[in-house]
């Protein structure tokens, strides 16, 4: 099972802006950012009539199955997928811990979606690199309140 994605408010707001921009620039029906466990992180667009919980779970299951196929073919992973429907098309791209799902129709094109997703992926990668720096690795000791105090700071405190 994939590790939970921990978000701070500032990063969550940045993610929302990226997803909103992707939605607008691709003229997509919806953009949903999902963690590898199938939990929705961000939902933008026409999601009122969509069972988002089921969509996220099924998307994560699809990614898990496709990852197993990649293993069988000695591929590290298939980083994007496209499903063409009669009225709705699905493009998903994978990150280390995330799945970016774009639902679109005839108002957009696969080429435009791929182009804009590439930019969004880079922006998301930068955010999650910053998050990784903020969150301690599992099993490591949490930072102490005194961790950033130097010997010089202590000497200055007791100096007459």
N, CA and C atoms as a LAMMPS dump frame, in Angstrom:
ITEM: TIMESTEP
0
ITEM: NUMBER OF ATOMS
480
ITEM: BOX BOUNDS ff ff ff
-5.0000000000000000e+02 5.0000000000000000e+02
-5.0000000000000000e+02 5.0000000000000000e+02
-5.0000000000000000e+02 5.0000000000000000e+02
ITEM: ATOMS id mol type element x y z
1 1 1 N 0.847 -1.182 0
2 1 2 C 0 0 0
3 1 3 C 0.887 1.237 0
4 2 1 N 0.509 2.267 -0.766
5 2 2 C 1.289 3.492 -0.858
6 2 3 C 1.145 4.308 0.412
7 3 1 N 2.182 5.087 0.701
8 3 2 C 2.154 5.953 1.876
9 3 3 C 1.123 7.054 1.675
10 4 1 N 0.528 7.505 2.78
11 4 2 C -0.427 8.609 2.74
12 4 3 C 0.295 9.885 2.33
13 5 1 N -0.403 10.728 1.611
14 5 2 C 0.132 12.02 1.23
15 5 3 C -0.272 13.009 2.31
16 6 1 N 0.713 13.661 2.936
17 6 2 C 0.445 14.669 3.957
18 6 3 C 0.601 16.036 3.323
19 7 1 N -0.419 16.878 3.457
20 7 2 C -0.389 18.207 2.86
21 7 3 C -0.517 19.284 3.921
22 8 1 N 0.186 20.364 3.708
23 8 2 C 0.007 21.572 4.501
24 8 3 C -0.9 22.5 3.704
25 9 1 N -1.53 23.454 4.38
26 9 2 C -2.493 24.331 3.72
27 9 3 C -1.887 25.083 2.54
28 10 1 N -0.678 25.604 2.696
29 10 2 C -0.057 26.37 1.605
30 10 3 C 0.102 25.51 0.352
31 11 1 N 0.584 24.291 0.524
32 11 2 C 0.759 23.392 -0.622
33 11 3 C -0.588 22.964 -1.203
34 12 1 N -1.566 22.742 -0.334
35 12 2 C -2.894 22.379 -0.831
36 12 3 C -3.456 23.498 -1.71
37 13 1 N -3.291 24.741 -1.276
38 13 2 C -3.776 25.881 -2.068
39 13 3 C -3.059 25.959 -3.414
40 14 1 N -1.745 25.705 -3.434
41 14 2 C -0.987 25.691 -4.692
42 14 3 C -1.489 24.584 -5.614
43 15 1 N -1.777 23.425 -5.046
44 15 2 C -2.296 22.305 -5.828
45 15 3 C -3.642 22.667 -6.438
46 16 1 N -4.491 23.311 -5.659
47 16 2 C -5.798 23.741 -6.164
48 16 3 C -5.635 24.678 -7.359
49 17 1 N -4.707 25.625 -7.246
50 17 2 C -4.473 26.576 -8.333
51 17 3 C -4.007 25.834 -9.592
52 18 1 N -3.108 24.878 -9.436
53 18 2 C -2.615 24.099 -10.583
54 18 3 C -3.754 23.323 -11.232
55 19 1 N -4.576 22.672 -10.422
56 19 2 C -5.695 21.885 -10.968
57 19 3 C -6.731 22.789 -11.634
58 20 1 N -7 23.947 -11.042
59 20 2 C -7.941 24.893 -11.65
60 20 3 C -7.407 25.403 -12.986
61 21 1 N -6.108 25.716 -13.032
62 21 2 C -5.5 26.186 -14.287
63 21 3 C -5.569 25.085 -15.35
64 22 1 N -5.249 23.839 -14.967
65 22 2 C -5.313 22.724 -15.9
66 22 3 C -6.733 22.545 -16.427
67 23 1 N -7.697 22.634 -15.562
68 23 2 C -9.101 22.514 -15.943
69 23 3 C -9.474 23.59 -16.967
70 24 1 N -9.093 24.807 -16.664
71 24 2 C -9.423 25.935 -17.536
72 24 3 C -8.691 25.84 -18.889
73 25 1 N -7.38 25.562 -18.844
74 25 2 C -6.574 25.576 -20.065
75 25 3 C -6.853 24.398 -21.001
76 26 1 N -7.384 23.313 -20.47
77 26 2 C -7.711 22.159 -21.323
78 26 3 C -9.187 22.118 -21.688
79 27 1 N -9.968 23.002 -21.061
80 27 2 C -11.418 22.983 -21.247
81 27 3 C -11.977 21.605 -20.886
82 28 1 N -11.407 21.019 -19.837
83 28 2 C -11.794 19.68 -19.396
84 28 3 C -13.126 19.712 -18.655
85 29 1 N -13.749 18.563 -18.592
86 29 2 C -14.945 18.421 -17.774
87 29 3 C -14.568 18.452 -16.301
88 30 1 N -13.498 17.734 -15.959
89 30 2 C -13.07 17.668 -14.562
90 30 3 C -11.597 17.302 -14.484
91 31 1 N -10.976 17.753 -13.404
92 31 2 C -9.606 17.388 -13.065
93 31 3 C -9.639 16.909 -11.618
94 32 1 N -9.125 15.702 -11.403
95 32 2 C -9.114 15.13 -10.05
96 32 3 C -7.699 14.652 -9.758
97 33 1 N -7.17 15.078 -8.625
98 33 2 C -5.866 14.609 -8.173
99 33 3 C -6.118 13.574 -7.082
100 34 1 N -5.515 12.397 -7.247
101 34 2 C -5.797 11.242 -6.396
102 34 3 C -4.49 10.708 -5.842
103 35 1 N -4.484 10.271 -4.583
104 35 2 C -3.282 9.587 -4.091
105 35 3 C -3.363 8.119 -4.514
106 36 1 N -2.255 7.409 -4.385
107 36 2 C -2.192 6.026 -4.871
108 36 3 C -3.102 5.073 -4.099
109 37 1 N -3.604 5.526 -2.941
110 37 2 C -4.547 4.707 -2.175
111 37 3 C -5.986 4.914 -2.636
112 38 1 N -6.188 5.829 -3.585
113 38 2 C -7.531 6.065 -4.1
114 38 3 C -8.289 7.168 -3.394
115 39 1 N -7.591 7.997 -2.626
116 39 2 C -8.227 9.108 -1.924
117 39 3 C -8.106 10.376 -2.761
118 40 1 N -9.207 11.102 -2.89
119 40 2 C -9.201 12.35 -3.633
120 40 3 C -8.439 13.423 -2.858
121 41 1 N -7.587 14.151 -3.559
122 41 2 C -6.871 15.285 -2.96
123 41 3 C -7.497 16.588 -3.442
124 42 1 N -7.841 16.645 -4.72
125 42 2 C -8.429 17.85 -5.306
126 42 3 C -9.429 17.45 -6.376
127 43 1 N -10.551 18.154 -6.417
128 43 2 C -11.607 17.889 -7.407
129 43 3 C -12.049 19.221 -7.989
130 44 1 N -11.833 19.399 -9.279
131 44 2 C -12.193 20.646 -9.945
132 44 3 C -13.099 20.316 -11.129
133 45 1 N -14.137 21.118 -11.32
134 45 2 C -14.978 20.961 -12.498
135 45 3 C -16.289 20.264 -12.219
136 46 1 N -16.792 19.588 -13.237
137 46 2 C -18.107 18.95 -13.204
138 46 3 C -18.045 17.624 -12.449
139 47 1 N -18.051 17.7 -11.139
140 47 2 C -17.965 16.485 -10.326
141 47 3 C -19.245 16.224 -9.529
142 48 1 N -20.222 17.12 -9.633
143 48 2 C -21.454 16.972 -8.849
144 48 3 C -22.209 15.702 -9.196
145 49 1 N -22.237 15.343 -10.47
146 49 2 C -22.977 14.162 -10.925
147 49 3 C -22.101 12.909 -10.976
148 50 1 N -20.864 13.038 -10.512
149 50 2 C -19.905 11.945 -10.586
150 50 3 C -19.719 11.325 -9.205
151 51 1 N -19.697 10.028 -9.137
152 51 2 C -19.372 9.34 -7.879
153 51 3 C -17.848 9.386 -7.738
154 52 1 N -17.365 10.471 -7.136
155 52 2 C -15.924 10.725 -7.066
156 52 3 C -15.207 9.651 -6.258
157 53 1 N -15.819 9.19 -5.183
158 53 2 C -15.184 8.164 -4.354
159 53 3 C -14.939 6.895 -5.175
160 54 1 N -15.957 6.451 -5.905
161 54 2 C -15.796 5.267 -6.755
162 54 3 C -14.801 5.517 -7.877
163 55 1 N -14.867 6.705 -8.492
164 55 2 C -13.947 7.027 -9.577
165 55 3 C -12.501 6.982 -9.087
166 56 1 N -12.252 7.53 -7.914
167 56 2 C -10.894 7.534 -7.359
168 56 3 C -10.425 6.112 -7.044
169 57 1 N -11.291 5.322 -6.445
170 57 2 C -10.932 3.939 -6.116
171 57 3 C -10.653 3.12 -7.372
172 58 1 N -11.522 3.262 -8.363
173 58 2 C -11.336 2.517 -9.606
174 58 3 C -10.084 2.975 -10.355
175 59 1 N -9.798 4.269 -10.314
176 59 2 C -8.594 4.785 -10.957
177 59 3 C -7.344 4.222 -10.288
178 60 1 N -7.328 4.216 -8.958
179 60 2 C -6.181 3.654 -8.228
180 60 3 C -6.039 2.164 -8.533
181 61 1 N -7.155 1.443 -8.625
182 61 2 C -7.11 0.023 -8.977
183 61 3 C -6.591 -0.195 -10.393
184 62 1 N -7.005 0.664 -11.309
185 62 2 C -6.528 0.609 -12.681
186 62 3 C -5.017 0.821 -12.727
187 63 1 N -4.537 1.788 -11.971
188 63 2 C -3.099 2.072 -11.925
189 63 3 C -2.343 0.884 -11.335
190 64 1 N -2.888 0.27 -10.299
191 64 2 C -2.236 -0.901 -9.694
192 64 3 C -2.164 -2.05 -10.703
193 65 1 N -3.259 -2.289 -11.43
194 65 2 C -3.263 -3.363 -12.429
195 65 3 C -2.276 -3.06 -13.554
196 66 1 N -2.249 -1.826 -14
197 66 2 C -1.33 -1.446 -15.072
198 66 3 C 0.115 -1.521 -14.608
199 67 1 N 0.371 -1.215 -13.35
200 67 2 C 1.725 -1.35 -12.795
201 67 3 C 2.166 -2.81 -12.802
202 68 1 N 1.229 -3.712 -12.519
203 68 2 C 1.546 -5.143 -12.568
204 68 3 C 1.86 -5.577 -14.006
205 69 1 N 1.127 -5.031 -14.963
206 69 2 C 1.426 -5.31 -16.376
207 69 3 C 2.82 -4.811 -16.731
208 70 1 N 3.161 -3.617 -16.265
209 70 2 C 4.488 -3.05 -16.532
210 70 3 C 5.57 -3.97 -15.974
211 71 1 N 5.345 -4.483 -14.762
212 71 2 C 6.302 -5.423 -14.164
213 71 3 C 6.512 -6.641 -15.059
214 72 1 N 5.424 -7.187 -15.573
215 72 2 C 5.516 -8.358 -16.449
216 72 3 C 6.316 -8.074 -17.717
217 73 1 N 6.295 -6.818 -18.137
218 73 2 C 7.004 -6.421 -19.351
219 73 3 C 8.367 -5.808 -19.058
220 74 1 N 8.789 -5.903 -17.798
221 74 2 C 10.07 -5.34 -17.351
222 74 3 C 10.154 -3.838 -17.6
223 75 1 N 9.024 -3.16 -17.495
224 75 2 C 8.968 -1.702 -17.58
225 75 3 C 8.882 -1.146 -16.168
226 76 1 N 9.527 -0.022 -15.889
227 76 2 C 9.412 0.549 -14.548
228 76 3 C 7.96 0.921 -14.223
229 77 1 N 7.275 1.526 -15.194
230 77 2 C 5.88 1.898 -15.001
231 77 3 C 5.383 2.547 -16.284
232 78 1 N 4.097 2.46 -16.531
233 78 2 C 3.485 3.221 -17.608
234 78 3 C 3.009 4.516 -16.977
235 79 1 N 3.609 5.622 -17.364
236 79 2 C 3.367 6.885 -16.653
237 79 3 C 2.112 7.619 -17.091
238 80 1 N 1.517 7.207 -18.195
239 80 2 C 0.255 7.832 -18.578
240 80 3 C -0.631 6.811 -19.272
241 81 1 N -1.922 7.095 -19.205
242 81 2 C -2.912 6.228 -19.842
243 81 3 C -3.986 7.103 -20.465
244 82 1 N -4.593 6.593 -21.512
245 82 2 C -5.679 7.296 -22.176
246 82 3 C -6.773 6.294 -22.494
247 83 1 N -7.998 6.676 -22.171
248 83 2 C -9.164 5.845 -22.49
249 83 3 C -10.136 6.717 -23.274
250 84 1 N -10.5 6.247 -24.464
251 84 2 C -11.402 7.003 -25.318
252 84 3 C -12.808 6.442 -25.201
253 85 1 N -13.722 7.288 -24.775
254 85 2 C -15.12 6.897 -24.682
255 85 3 C -15.932 7.544 -25.784
256 86 1 N -17.207 7.244 -25.811
257 86 2 C -18.087 7.825 -26.824
258 86 3 C -18.249 9.33 -26.601
259 87 1 N -18.432 9.721 -25.339
260 87 2 C -18.615 11.154 -25.035
261 87 3 C -17.572 11.698 -24.057
262 88 1 N -17.004 10.85 -23.249
263 88 2 C -16.014 11.293 -22.267
264 88 3 C -14.731 10.496 -22.443
265 89 1 N -13.636 11.212 -22.426
266 89 2 C -12.317 10.599 -22.544
267 89 3 C -11.582 10.788 -21.225
268 90 1 N -10.692 9.871 -20.927
269 90 2 C -9.967 9.879 -19.655
270 90 3 C -8.473 9.877 -19.943
271 91 1 N -7.785 10.83 -19.373
272 91 2 C -6.314 10.837 -19.429
273 91 3 C -5.837 10.83 -17.991
274 92 1 N -4.935 9.909 -17.68
275 92 2 C -4.355 9.928 -16.348
276 92 3 C -2.854 9.837 -16.447
277 93 1 N -2.212 10.538 -15.549
278 93 2 C -0.754 10.494 -15.501
279 93 3 C -0.334 10.202 -14.074
280 94 1 N 0.767 9.485 -13.973
281 94 2 C 1.227 9.012 -12.677
282 94 3 C 2.428 9.803 -12.204
283 95 1 N 2.444 9.988 -10.915
284 95 2 C 3.581 10.57 -10.221
285 95 3 C 4.035 9.528 -9.217
286 96 1 N 5.056 9.848 -8.517
287 96 2 C 5.551 8.935 -7.489
288 96 3 C 4.422 8.486 -6.561
289 97 1 N 3.619 9.423 -6.085
290 97 2 C 2.568 9.106 -5.122
291 97 3 C 1.181 9.577 -5.551
292 98 1 N 1.069 10.099 -6.768
293 98 2 C -0.179 10.728 -7.192
294 98 3 C -0.635 10.259 -8.56
295 99 1 N -1.924 10.44 -8.791
296 99 2 C -2.529 10.183 -10.092
297 99 3 C -3.302 11.441 -10.463
298 100 1 N -2.972 12.011 -11.604
299 100 2 C -3.683 13.187 -12.1
300 100 3 C -4.654 12.713 -13.174
301 101 1 N -5.937 12.863 -12.899
302 101 2 C -6.998 12.369 -13.774
303 101 3 C -7.687 13.547 -14.446
304 102 1 N -7.747 13.527 -15.767
305 102 2 C -8.428 14.575 -16.528
306 102 3 C -9.541 13.922 -17.337
307 103 1 N -10.755 14.379 -17.117
308 103 2 C -11.922 13.914 -17.867
309 103 3 C -12.271 15.009 -18.874
310 104 1 N -12.346 14.658 -20.147
311 104 2 C -12.631 15.679 -21.16
312 104 3 C -13.515 15.117 -22.254
313 105 1 N -14.048 16.019 -23.081
314 105 2 C -14.938 15.618 -24.173
315 105 3 C -14.508 16.324 -25.452
316 106 1 N -15.428 16.475 -26.401
317 106 2 C -15.106 17.053 -27.703
318 106 3 C -14.684 18.516 -27.631
319 107 1 N -14.889 19.186 -26.505
320 107 2 C -14.461 20.58 -26.363
321 107 3 C -12.943 20.696 -26.254
322 108 1 N -12.256 19.562 -26.104
323 108 2 C -10.806 19.555 -25.97
324 108 3 C -10.224 18.483 -26.878
325 109 1 N -8.907 18.295 -26.785
326 109 2 C -8.265 17.251 -27.586
327 109 3 C -7.196 16.573 -26.738
328 110 1 N -6.864 15.354 -27.103
329 110 2 C -5.829 14.613 -26.38
330 110 3 C -4.5 15.362 -26.426
331 111 1 N -4.169 15.936 -27.57
332 111 2 C -2.911 16.673 -27.699
333 111 3 C -2.832 17.843 -26.73
334 112 1 N -3.912 18.612 -26.625
335 112 2 C -3.945 19.747 -25.704
336 112 3 C -3.847 19.269 -24.26
337 113 1 N -4.581 18.213 -23.94
338 113 2 C -4.547 17.671 -22.578
339 113 3 C -3.132 17.224 -22.229
340 114 1 N -2.486 16.483 -23.11
341 114 2 C -1.119 16.011 -22.841
342 114 3 C -0.161 17.173 -22.636
343 115 1 N -0.279 18.203 -23.467
344 115 2 C 0.595 19.36 -23.364
345 115 3 C 0.43 20.065 -22.017
346 116 1 N -0.802 20.31 -21.625
347 116 2 C -1.066 21.03 -20.371
348 116 3 C -0.789 20.155 -19.144
349 117 1 N -1.008 18.854 -19.262
350 117 2 C -0.713 17.943 -18.153
351 117 3 C 0.79 17.919 -17.877
352 118 1 N 1.577 17.992 -18.915
353 118 2 C 3.036 18.002 -18.748
354 118 3 C 3.464 19.165 -17.863
355 119 1 N 2.923 20.339 -18.13
356 119 2 C 3.238 21.522 -17.301
357 119 3 C 2.738 21.339 -15.869
358 120 1 N 1.519 20.866 -15.719
359 120 2 C 0.951 20.649 -14.383
360 120 3 C 1.783 19.633 -13.606
361 121 1 N 2.235 18.578 -14.276
362 121 2 C 3.052 17.557 -13.612
363 121 3 C 4.34 18.157 -13.062
364 122 1 N 4.97 19.027 -13.832
365 122 2 C 6.204 19.672 -13.362
366 122 3 C 5.934 20.544 -12.14
367 123 1 N 4.843 21.296 -12.179
368 123 2 C 4.479 22.145 -11.04
369 123 3 C 4.181 21.306 -9.801
370 124 1 N 3.462 20.198 -9.991
371 124 2 C 3.155 19.311 -8.865
372 124 3 C 4.419 18.659 -8.32
373 125 1 N 5.318 18.272 -9.191
374 125 2 C 6.585 17.657 -8.757
375 125 3 C 7.349 18.602 -7.833
376 126 1 N 7.408 19.884 -8.203
377 126 2 C 8.115 20.865 -7.364
378 126 3 C 7.461 20.998 -5.984
379 127 1 N 6.141 21.013 -5.955
380 127 2 C 5.435 21.124 -4.674
381 127 3 C 5.742 19.918 -3.794
382 128 1 N 5.703 18.721 -4.366
383 128 2 C 5.921 17.522 -3.561
384 128 3 C 7.386 17.341 -3.17
385 129 1 N 8.298 17.909 -3.924
386 129 2 C 9.695 17.929 -3.479
387 129 3 C 9.828 18.789 -2.227
388 130 1 N 9.166 19.953 -2.228
389 130 2 C 9.184 20.824 -1.037
390 130 3 C 8.523 20.13 0.148
391 131 1 N 7.425 19.437 -0.108
392 131 2 C 6.735 18.721 0.973
393 131 3 C 7.627 17.644 1.574
394 132 1 N 8.347 16.929 0.717
395 132 2 C 9.246 15.876 1.192
396 132 3 C 10.301 16.442 2.132
397 133 1 N 10.748 17.653 1.837
398 133 2 C 11.748 18.296 2.691
399 133 3 C 11.154 18.694 4.042
400 134 1 N 9.857 18.968 4.077
401 134 2 C 9.192 19.378 5.322
402 134 3 C 8.852 18.197 6.229
403 135 1 N 8.516 17.07 5.62
404 135 2 C 8.024 15.921 6.378
405 135 3 C 9.168 14.95 6.635
406 136 1 N 9.419 14.598 7.913
407 136 2 C 10.494 13.648 8.196
408 136 3 C 10.189 12.266 7.625
409 137 1 N 11.239 11.543 7.272
410 137 2 C 11.099 10.185 6.77
411 137 3 C 10.481 9.297 7.85
412 138 1 N 9.669 8.297 7.466
413 138 2 C 9.111 7.381 8.466
414 138 3 C 10.228 6.707 9.26
415 139 1 N 10.058 6.675 10.571
416 139 2 C 11.049 6.037 11.438
417 139 3 C 12.133 6.978 11.919
418 140 1 N 12.212 8.177 11.311
419 140 2 C 13.227 9.12 11.785
420 140 3 C 12.661 9.911 12.959
421 141 1 N 13.564 10.405 13.776
422 141 2 C 13.14 11.172 14.945
423 141 3 C 12.593 12.52 14.489
424 142 1 N 11.487 12.963 15.081
425 142 2 C 10.958 14.274 14.72
426 142 3 C 11.926 15.361 15.189
427 143 1 N 11.954 16.51 14.49
428 143 2 C 12.854 17.563 14.912
429 143 3 C 12.459 18.081 16.291
430 144 1 N 13.454 18.401 17.083
431 144 2 C 13.18 18.938 18.422
432 144 3 C 13.135 20.449 18.344
433 145 1 N 12.49 21.097 19.298
434 145 2 C 12.432 22.561 19.282
435 145 3 C 13.821 23.196 19.428
436 146 1 N 14.784 22.432 19.927
437 146 2 C 16.116 22.969 20.149
438 146 3 C 17.088 22.627 19.028
439 147 1 N 16.611 21.967 17.978
440 147 2 C 17.494 21.468 16.934
441 147 3 C 18.276 22.558 16.221
442 148 1 N 17.699 23.76 16.11
443 148 2 C 18.389 24.811 15.358
444 148 3 C 19.211 25.751 16.242
445 149 1 N 19.343 25.435 17.526
446 149 2 C 20.152 26.259 18.432
447 149 3 C 21.6 25.775 18.368
448 150 1 N 22.488 26.726 18.129
449 150 2 C 23.906 26.387 17.988
450 150 3 C 24.639 26.618 19.313
451 151 1 N 25.885 26.134 19.378
452 151 2 C 26.728 26.385 20.55
453 151 3 C 26.948 27.882 20.741
454 152 1 N 27.085 28.621 19.654
455 152 2 C 27.259 30.078 19.738
456 152 3 C 26.042 30.736 20.364
457 153 1 N 24.843 30.226 20.035
458 153 2 C 23.626 30.781 20.639
459 153 3 C 23.633 30.559 22.157
460 154 1 N 24.074 29.402 22.591
461 154 2 C 24.12 29.088 24.026
462 154 3 C 25.162 29.955 24.725
463 155 1 N 26.335 30.092 24.089
464 155 2 C 27.388 30.952 24.657
465 155 3 C 26.902 32.393 24.802
466 156 1 N 26.193 32.89 23.776
467 156 2 C 25.687 34.268 23.808
468 156 3 C 24.639 34.437 24.902
469 157 1 N 23.87 33.421 25.168
470 157 2 C 22.837 33.491 26.206
471 157 3 C 23.439 33.658 27.582
472 158 1 N 24.574 32.97 27.854
473 158 2 C 25.178 33.013 29.184
474 158 3 C 26.319 34.025 29.298
475 159 1 N 26.533 34.779 28.272
476 159 2 C 27.598 35.756 28.277
477 159 3 C 27.179 36.941 29.147
478 160 1 N 28.117 37.46 29.957
479 160 2 C 27.811 38.612 30.818
480 160 3 C 27.951 39.904 30.103
